[in-house]
Amino acid sequence: MKIVTWNANGKFSEKFPAILEENADIYVIQECENPEIVNSKKYSEFASNYYWVGENQYYGLGIFAKDNIKLKLIELDDKGLRYFIPVTVNDAFNLLGIWTNPNMEGSKVLHYPKEITKYYDEHKDSGFFNEDMIICGDFNCDVRLADKRHGKNVLEMAERLSEKGLVDTYHYLNCELQGEESIATFYWYRKLDKPFHLDHVFSSPDKVKDLQIGDADKWLELSDHMPLTFEI
């Protein structure tokens, strides 16, 4: 099974044909429209099997799947944390789509990883979090962002998820440390000299067989984020 996570940077209903070239079974998309408000037959056909959350109808989080994939939403209270979609896939494994977007005043940077840690703490004993699950999306987490407090929170988040046997798949497969990534997933203001690694996939060490990050030469025309494509 192939899964893609991508922050489309808005107007996903116009951009989605590009991501279809990845020929994935499941697409976890950040900053996308609620399909209910889009008057597009092609987008409606694409979004025939989906879950979406968001307050701004044009910038939310969605999980979209091919029609032969069974998605079932798990009823977990997000306690106001934004944004998370917990589902089971084909009754075989759990998938948590993420777009961290703290609902608070002031700088959000410090709190991005804290949103994930809080969500984990809230539901770690629910049975949803386990070593066979996949967590992916735009975490807005890079230890190099802002000050050292953000970096500390990122490492704390990764450590907490490791309690369930989950690792940051990119770092595990490439033998790289947090903050020393050789491939970026995000370019500040779409400038190649401002690379960061904000998008992540967490899984058990042997769950993901391959993970590829989109080429900036292609994807910067559409978004400041690169898609992450992986197979399980």
N, C-alpha and C positions, 0 to 999 in steps of 0.2 A: 504494500500500500504506500502511495506517495502523498505527502502532505506539504503544503506551502503556507508559510506565514509571511505577511507583507503589510506594511503601513503604506497605504496608497496615497496619503497626503491629499485626501479629498477627491471628489468627482470620480469615485470608483465605477459608477455606472457607465462612464465614458471610457474608462481605462481597462476594464476587466478583460477585453479580448486579448490584451497583451499577456496577462498572467495565465490565460488558458493555454498558451503555448507550452507551459510546464506540464500540461496533461496530468494534473494531480487528481486524486480522489477527494481530497478535502482541502479547502482554502480557509485559513484563519486570517481575516482582513481587518486592519485597524483604519480608522478615519474613512469609513464607508457609509453610504446612505442606507437608511431603512428602506428595504425594497417596497414597502407599502406606499411610499410617497413618490416613487419613480414611475413615470409614464413611459416605459420602454419595454416592448415585447421581448427583445433579446435579453435584457437584464432580468425580466421576470422569469424567462425560461432558465437562465443561469441560476437564479435564486429560487428554485422550486423546492429545495430541501435545505432549510437554513434555520438558524436562530440569530437574533440581533438584539443588542442592548445599547442604550444611549439616551441622553437628554436632548442633545442637538440632533435632529433627524437627519442631518447631513454629515455628521461626524460621530459615528458610533463604532462598535465592535461587532463583527459578524463571523459566524462559522457557516460556510456553504459547502455542501457535499453533493456528489453525483447521486442520481436517483436510486441507485442500487445500494447505497450506503445507509444504514439505519442509525440515525442520530436520536438520542433520547436525552432530554434536558433533566439534570438532577436538581432537585429543589433544595438549594443551599442559600441561606440568607446571607447576602453580601454585606450586611451591616453598614451600608452606605459607602463601602469601598468601591472604587471604580477602576476599570471595568473588567468583569470576569464572566465567562460562560463555561459552566461545567457540564459536560455531556458524557454519555457512554457511546461507544462506536461499535456497532454490530454485536452488542452484548459481549464484547471481547476485551475491551480496555477502556480506561477513562481518559478523556482529553479535556484539558483546561486551557481555553483561549484567554489571552491577557492583553489589555492595553491599559497600562497604569496612567491614571489621570486624576490625581488627588483633588477632592472637593474641599479646598481650603484657601484662605487668603494668604498672600505673600508667596515667597518662592516655593515651588513644588519640588525642586530638584532634590532636596534633602530627603523628601518623604516618598519618592517613587519606590525604592526598594522596601520601605516600611509597609506600603500597601500590601505587597505580596506576603511579607512576613506575618502581618496581621491576619490576612485571609487564611494563611496556612494554620496559624495558631487557632483560629476560630473553628476550622474544619478538620484538623489533623486526626481527630479521633472518630470522624464520621464514617470512615471506611472508603471515602472517595480518594483520599491520598494514599497511594500504594506504589510499590516498586515497578509495577507494570504499566503505569500511566505515562502520558505525555503532557508536558506543559510548554506552551510556546506563545510567542507574540512579541509585541513591543513593550519591553520592560522599562524603557527609559533608564537603564542602569548601565553605567560604565564607571569604574573606580576612578577614572581620571576627571570626571565631571565635578564642577564646583569645588568644594573644599574636602578635606579628609573625612569629614563626618559622612558625606554621601558614600565615599569609598568603603568606610567601615560598615555602613548599612548594607551595601551590596554584598560584602563578604559574609555578613551575618545572615542574610537571606539565603545565600548559597549553602551555608553551613546547616541552616535549619532544614532545607529541602533534602540535604544529604541524610537526614535522619530516616527518610523513607527509601534510601538507596538511590536517590536521583542525583545526577551530575549534569553540569553544563556541557552539552554534547559537543559543541564546537571546540571547547578547550580540551575535552577528553580526547577527541579524535586527532586533534592537531598538536597535542602535548604543549599547549601554551597556557600561560598564567593570565588571570584576570588583569587587564590593563596593559598586556603585552601582545595584543592580537595583531597578527600580520595582515588580516583582511578586515575591512570595515563593513558595517551594515548601515551606516548613516554618515552623511556628509553635511556638516553645518552650512546652511545657506547654499547647499549644493556645490560647495567648493571642495575640490580634491585635496586641498592642503588642510582641511579641517575634518579629519576622519574620526569617527567614534564607533564603538561596538555596543549598540543599544538593544538589539533584538536577539532573543535567546531561545534555545530549545533545551529543556531539561527532560532527561529520561534515565532509565537504568543504563549502565555502561554498555550492555550488549543489545539494547533495544533498537537503536538506530544504526542502519547499515552504511548509510552514506549521507553527507550533508554538504550542500553546495550553496554558496552565496552569489547572488546575481552580479553581473559585471556592471560597473559604474558607467561605462561608455554607453550602455543601452538604457539603464534604468533611471539615470539622473534626468532624463528627458521627461519622466513621468512622476518621479517622487524623490524626496531626499533620503528615503530608505531603500535598501536593496532587499529583494525577496530572499528568504531562506527556504530551500527545497530539500526535503529529506525523505528517506524511505525506511520503512520498518518491516 
